């Protein structure tokens, strides 16, 4: 890519960003757009414009508000997980300090010397980007000391920032877990691999007697997991009919006019998609269906509770400390029985995964990892094909009829600036759904755990396929042969391959943060979809609310994508120092926009109290080690005899990662008793805590009916403890 294409890409992206910010400023003022730009605020019962003066209506007003908001405000709006994500963005911004390597590289003459130019003359075919890169420093030059020292400096800064961030996040998590508010998951544990009970006992009786014997003073109640597929299907049908009735009644009310006060009752056909079959009155038909389904649901609920019990349970204790202690205790002598862990939040439980046995979980995990390995490996082929095909030269070769178009100067410049990067971004968008599906298939019990698992898979995928794939795509199979035959040779291969892809990744980072963040802030697509739904589809308040409910931040794709940028910017920080300002801008702007979206837009779908942070920390260390290995190869290829000085950095990074894991991670894996023992501001309602874990399709209408629900799972009335 020449300098004209790079400048075109940068300026166009910047102009698009400025336009999108102005569009956001204008659209977010309009009251009718509040559900799109302030849904989090509305759901918390607050006024989006309360306390906002005219000054905040400027294009930078939202920036002032985001900066002024405290971490406590972020936790209140988006939870600890959102606050931890912002800590990650600010930490990376602090790591990527601007170095003084640009003038060191710019005053070198390696490019002119290699091209045969002497006495300070210049070559016209070298771009400014190439002159500001490590490639412009002569082999063996003392200038390489600056690059070598920068690797140590960046590594030390990374260790310092990550240590401080880990400590801060650990304190955030402890504060959240020790709050005086009552949270059901803090009083419960998840029990899996329950043994088969005796013939005269149900699984419910077995769980009750086992935990009452082991925890006689703190055990409250147990709820056995059941197969709710059929009951939930009937329940969803009833809920669907209720929604149709509400919609039809709203349509019927609108049809009543002065000229036609009786109105027109809505009708629909009962066949496929409402296109065929008998035409019926919607309100009457749905009411009849509900009357038919309610007895079936009641019968199925009884059958589910008594006959469809599965070998897993939620056990509730009467204190947080008792639940925390039980979750950390080895209950059974055999590892494959009575597996006890901390309970997830009620809203994030994946009920179908809870009964999966430990052997099945281990087998599934191994199979899934093998499938992911194959996906990561073979996905490199289409990624490399995209990298190779989406160049103007290849397009002209493969599609000769496009020569007339692509040879136009303006078209050529735009295509060179955007085509490969856009093709890569679109291709990557197809993968996350697959990784979430396969992660869920492992038997993972909670949605937040699935997100962490999918995020990890996605990170390794994009680092291997995007970072390495784009870098070595021109010599893919020879590179793979080098890795297999001579694993240490990957360092030299990275050192020789990375400099050639610097411009591509420079443009990729600029495109991601200007256009990507501009679209994130402006929310044009959600705005259009909301207004179309509101005008043509929504008739009730519930339907309108469903049309604008935004969901959460989407950590399973957001975090790995940010990690890719971390890897790219770290690895090119010395090779092409010009990328560092773009990296700092990416994470600084990302922190600002993400904070705005957390405070105003996104609504958390679960709260894991920062469990994602250890994974973030580990992957930042992985990116740092890739950077260190790359610099060993790059400086070594420059025939600098002191390059081995960098070798100790890799074991130092491993030691640092191990130290952090040993010091901080146990408090993330388990809740410390000193945290769980903090006093509550009110006596917990144990019945409400127990009820929170009952699936909606089985939940009693009244809290007083919980005893009936519990007794329906038992075959005995004996409360005597036994094993």
Secondary structure, DSSP 8 states (H G I E B T S, - for coil): --HHHHHHHHHHHHHHHHHHHHHHHHHTTSGGGHHHH-HHHHHTT--TTTT--GGGGSTTHHHHHHHH--HHHHHHHHHHHHHHHHHHHHHHHHHS---SHHHHHHT--HHHHHTT--TT---TT--HHHHTSGGGS-TT-TTHHHHHHHHHHHHHHHHHHHHHHHHHHHHHHHHHHT-SS--GGGGEEEEE------TTS-HHHHHHHHHHHHSTTTEEEEEEEE--HHHHHHHHHHHHHHHHHHHHHHHHHHH--SS-TT----EEESSGGGTSS-EEEHHHHHHHHHHHHHHHHHHHHHHHHHH-EEEEEEEEESSHHHHHHHHTS---SSTTS-EEEE---GGGB-HHHHT--HHHHHHHHHHHHHHHHHHHHHHHHHHHHHHHHSSHHHHHHH-GGGHHHHTSHHHHHHHHHHHHHHHHHHHHTTTHHHHHHHHHTTT--BHHHHHHHHHHHHHHHHIIIIIIHHHHGGGHHHHHHHHHH-TTHHHHHHHHHGGGGHHHHHHHHHHIIIIIHHHHHH-HHHHHHHHHHHHHT--SHHHHHHHH------HHHHHHHHHHHHHHHHHHHHHSTTHHHHHHHHHHHHHHHHHHHHHHT---S---SSTTHHHHHHHHHHHHHHHHHHHHHHHHHTT-TTGGGGTHHHHHHHHHHHHHIIIIIHHHHS--HHHHTS--SS---HHHHHHHTS-TTT--SSGGGHHHHHHHT-S--------
